[in-house]
Amino acid sequence: MRVLQVTIYGELKFGGPPQKIFALSDGLASRGHHVEIATFHSEMPQGGMPQKRGDVTLHFLAWGGRSLWQLPTDWRRLRRAVRYADIVHVYGLYNLLCPLAAWVARQSGKPFILEPLGMFVPRARSVRGKVIYNRLLTVPMAHAAARVVATSAREAEELALLVPSDKLVMRRNGLDLSAFQNLPTGANFRSRFGLGTDERIVLFVGRISPIKNLEELMRAFALAKLPQTRLVLVGPELEPEYAVRLRALIEELRLSERVMLAGELYERDKLSALAAAALFVLPSTYESYGNAAAEAIAAGVPVLITKGCGIAPQIDGRGGLVVEPEAHALAKGLETLLNDEMQRNALCARRSEIMSELSWEEPLQQTEEVYQAILKEHHVHSRY
C-alpha cells in the first residue's frame, strides 16, 4: 500500500502532531507499506530535496505565505506525490496545505482521510476566522473524506456534529514504549539548568502557547505551598508575544527564582527531564489527546492533568489526578500530589494498567484496517 501523509507540522518543535505522524508513518513502513510525508519546513520556504527518515520519505515543499497561512508555490511535487499514492491522509485544520491536498486527491481519484488533530471547535485565538475557515473549507473537506479520525471520545463527540457516525473513526494515539525502558538519569538535566539535587521539579512539556493555559499554572504555583520546588517549562516559544506575557506574569507573581523556561528539549534530553521530575503537569484548556502526559506515565512520573485533555479519563485515579483548568484547582492538585505521599501513591497505584493501553500496536493495526477498508470501497465504487 502506498500512503501519503500531508501535514504542515514537519518539525519536532511543533510538538505532539509531528511526533504522532512520524510514529504512525514509521509503524506503517515497518509493516511493509510505502509511506511518504508531504510537508513544509518553517526555515526552508524554498523547499528541499526529498529526505529519508528511516524508511519514510519526506518531501519538503516550497511555500509562500506567513504563519499557518502557507501555500505550496510548486504544486507539481504535491500532485506527483498524491498521484503516486493509493491513499492520502491529511492532518490538521487552519492551514491551506491540507485542503489543497484533499482537493488534489479528489481530482486524482484518490481517497483521502481527514484527521483534524482536535482543531474542529474554534478555540483560543482568531475564533471568528476559524469559524469562517470551517464553513468554507472544513465542512466540504470532511464531507468529501472517506473517513474522519478522532483521537479521543471527547473529540469524537465534537466531530459527530461534522460527519455521520459511519464515517467517523475513533483511534487513539500511541507511544513507543521501548524508549522508556532504559531512562537516563535526571542528573544531566539538573546539571544543565543549575537545579539542586534537593529541589523537587514540576515539569511541563509542550508548546509555550495560550491553549496550554500556562498563566493559570503560574498562578497555581504561586498559590500552592511547595517548599524546595521548581517549575520547569520545556518547549518551543513559537508565539513570542505570549512568551513575553508569560515572563511578565512570572515577574509580577515574584516567581523568577522558582520558575524556568528551559526551551526545546528532544529525545534523550527530554527523557532526562522526565527522569528528574517529581510531577508532570498538563494544564491545557483543551488537548485532543495529550501525548506529553502519556510520556510522563511511561516514564513513571505522577501526572496532574486538566479535564480538557482527551487522555484525562485514562489517567484519573490510576496514574495521577484530573482537575479543572483554573488556578485554585491546579494549586490543590499540586499540593496533593507533591505533599501527601499516601494520596499520591493511591492516585498512581494503577499506572501499569495505563501502560498496557499506550503502545502503538493497536492504533497501527486499526489504521491499517481503515486504509484497507477504504481502498476496498474505492475499488468497488470505481468499477461502476
N, C-alpha and C positions, 0 to 999 in steps of 0.2 A: 504494500500500500504506500502511495506517495502522499505525504501530508505536508501542507504548507501552513505554518503558524504566522499570523500577522499581528504585530503589536508596535506601539511607539516606544514601549519600555524595553529598550535593547541593552540597558546597562544596569549593573547591580545597585548603583546608587539610587535607583528608583524603588528599591525595597522589595516587598513581597511579590508583586506581579512578575518581574523578570525571573526571580528565583523559582516561582511556580512554573512558569512557561519553560524555562531551561530544564527543570526536573522532569516535566512531562515529556518534553522532546527527547531528552536522554533516555528516559524509560521506554518510549516507543521505539527509538532506534535500537535499543538493546533487545527488543522483541522482533527485530528483523525488518522494521519499516524504514523507508527512506524519508527523512524529516529535514525540512528546511525552514528557516525563520526569515521573514522579510520585516525589516525594522529600520529605525533611524538611529543615528548616533548623535548625541547632543553637541559634540565638539567636531563633527565631521559633516557639515552641511553639503559638502561636495560629494559625499558618499565614499565608497571604497570598494576594493576588490573583495570577492567572497572570502569568508574566513571559516576555517573549520574549528568547531568546538567539540572535541571528541569526534563522534560520528555524525554530528549535526552541522549543516552548512548555514552560516549567517550571511544574509545579503543586507549590507548597509546601503540604503537607498539615498540618493541625493535629494535634498529637500530645501524648501524655501518657506518663510513664514516666521512666526515667533511663538514662544511658549509652547502650548499644546496645539496651536492652530497652524500646523505644518502640512504641506502637501509635497508629494514627490515631484521633483522637477523633470525627472526622466521616467515616464510611465512604461517604457519598454521593458525594463528589468522586472517590474511588478507583473506586467502582462505575461512575460515569459515564465515567471515562477508560478503564476496561477495556472497557466495552460499546461505546465508540466505536472501539476498536482492532480491527484484523484479527488482530494477533499481539502477545503480551506477552513481554517479555524481562526476567527478574528477575536481579539481581546480588547476590552475597554470601550468607553464612550468618551464623548467630549474631545475627540480628535478627528481629523479629516482623513487619515490614512485608512482606518478600518472601514468606514462607509464606502470609500473608493475601492478597496479590495473586495468588499462584498458585491459592489456593482460590477467589477471586472469578472468576478466569479460567475455572476448571473449571465453576463454577456458571453462568457466562455462555456456556458452549460455545465458548470461545476457546482456541486452542492457546497454550502458553507454553514458553519456553526458560529453562533454569537455567544460570547461569554463576557457579560458586562462588568465583571470584577467589582460588583457591589455599587456601581455608579448610577443605577437607573433612577433612584429617587434623588432629586437635586438636594445637595447639602452644602453647607459652608459658603464658599464664595460663589458669586455670579449665578445665583439661583435662577434669575429671570432668563439669562442666556441659556442655561441648561434646559429649562422648560421649552424654550423655542427649539433648541437642538433636538430634544426628544420628539417634538411634534413633527419636525421636518425630516429627521434622519433616523432616530432610533426606532420609531414605530414602523416605518416602511422596511427597515433593515430586519427587524425582528419577525415581521410577517413573512418576509422572503426567506428567512433562515430555515434550514432543515431542522435544527434544534436550537434551544436557548438554554444555557447552563447556569445554574445557581450553585454556590458552594456552601450554603448553609440553609437551614429551614427558614430562618428569617428572610433571607434573600429570596427564597422560593416563593414565600408569601407575597413579597413585593412584585416579583416578576409574573405572578399569576394574574396581575392586572394588565399585563402586556401581551401574553400569549396563552392559548388554550393549554390545558394540562397535558394533552398528548404530545405537545411539542416541548414541554419543559422537562429538563433533566436536572436532578439534584446529585451533584458529585462533589464530595469534599476535597479539600487539598490534602497533600501528603507530606511526608518528611523522610529524608534519607537518614534513617536511624543509625546506620553504621558510623556516621560522622561523630556520634556522641558516645561511642563505645570506649574510646580512649581519649578523654578530655585532657587538654593541657592543664597545668596548674594555673591558679589565678595570680601567681607571683609576678609574671611578666606584665600583666595588666596593671597591677598595683604599682610596680616599679615605674612603668612608663608614665603614669599620671600622678605620681607622688602620693599615693594613697597608703596610709599606715596599715600595718597588719592587724591592729586592734580596731580599725574602723569597719563598721558594717556598711555594705554597699547595697543601695536600692538602685536597680538598673532598669532603664528604659532603652529599647532598641527600635528604631523606626525613623521615618522622615520627620524633620522638625517642621510640623505643619499644623494649622489650626484644627483640622479634624482629629488630631491626636489628643486634643484637649489638655495641652501641657500647662496652660495657665492655671487651670483648676488643680492640676497636680502640684504646681508651685505653692498655691495657697494651702493645699492639704499638708504639704511637707512643713510649711511654716506653722500650721496649727498643731500638728502631731508632736507628742513628747517622745523624741527619738534621740537619746544621747549617743554620742560616738557613731553617728550615721551620716553618710554622704549619699546624695542623689546624683547619679551619673546618667546623662542623656547621650546615647550613642546614635548617630545618624547624620545624614547629609542635610545641609541647610540650603534647600532648593528654593526657598521663598525668603529672600533676605529681609524684607520688611517685617515678616513675622518673627524672624530671629532677633531683630533689633528690639521689637516689642517685648519679646520674652526676656531678653537680657535686662531691659529696663525694669521689668517686674521683679526679677531676681534682686536687683539693687534696691528697689522700693521695699521689698519684704526682708531686706538685710540677710539674704541667703548666699551672698557671693562667696563666703568661705565654706559653704556646705553643699552647693550645687555646682556641677561642672557640665559644660557642653563639650564632649570629647571628640566630636567629628565622626567621620566614617570609619568603621571597622568591618572587615570581612574575614571569612574563613577562620583560620586558627586564631587570629586576633580577637574575633568576636567570640569564639569558644572560650578563650581565656577570660574575657569579661564575664561570661556566664558562669565560669568556674569560680570567679571571685565573688559573685553576687550572693547576698543573703536573701534577697527578694527581687522578683521581677514584677514590674508594674506596666500594664497596658491600659491607660485611662481614656481611650478613644471614645468619642461620641458615637462612632459607627465604624465597624470593620466587617466586611462581608464574611471573613473567616477569622484571621488573626494568627498568621504563621509564626510571628515572633513569640507569642505565648506558647505555641506548640513546641518551639525550640527550647524554651525555658523548661517546660515539663520534661522534655527528653534529656536535658542536662541535669535534672534533679533539683531544680530551683522552685520554691513555692511561688505561686502566681497570684497577684492581685489584679483583677480584670473587671471591666465595667460591662453593664448589661447590653450595651450596644454592639458587642463583639459576637460574631457568629459562633465562635468556639466556646463562648462562656458557659453554656449548659453542660458541656463535656467536663469543664474544669471545676465547677462549683461543688464544694464539699468533697472533692476527690483529689484535686491537685492544688487547691487554693480556694480563693474567696471571690465572689462576684458582688459588686456594689453598684450603686447609682453613680453616674459620671459627674458628681459635684463634690466640692472641697470637703465638707464635713464627713460625708460617707467615705471618701477616699482616706481622710485622716484617721478615722476609726479603723478602717481596714488595715492601714499601715501599722497602727499600734497593735492590733490583734495579731497580725502575722509576725511582727518583729519582737514584741514584748511579752507575749503569752505563749510559752513553749507548748503547753498542754493543748491549747486551742489550735495552734499551728499544726501540731502532729495529727490531731484529729481531722483537721480540714484537708490534710495532704496524704492521709493514710492509704488512699486508693489510687495513687499515681500510676502504679503498674497496670491498672485496668485501662487507663488512658493510653499508655504506651502501645498497647496492642491495637489501638484504634487509629494510630497516627501514620503507619507506613504507607508508601506509595503503591503497594501491591494491589490493593483493592481499587483505588481510583484509576490506576493504569488499565487494569482489566476492564473496568466499566467504560473507560474512554475508548478503548479498542473495540468493544462490543457495540458502542454507539456509532462509531465510524462505520463499522461493517454493516450495521442495520441500515444506515443512511445510504450507503453505496448500493445495497441490495434494492432498496426502494427506488433509488435513482435509476438503476439499471432497468427495473420493471417499467417505470414511467417512460423512460427514453425509448422503449420498444413500441409504444403506442402513440 
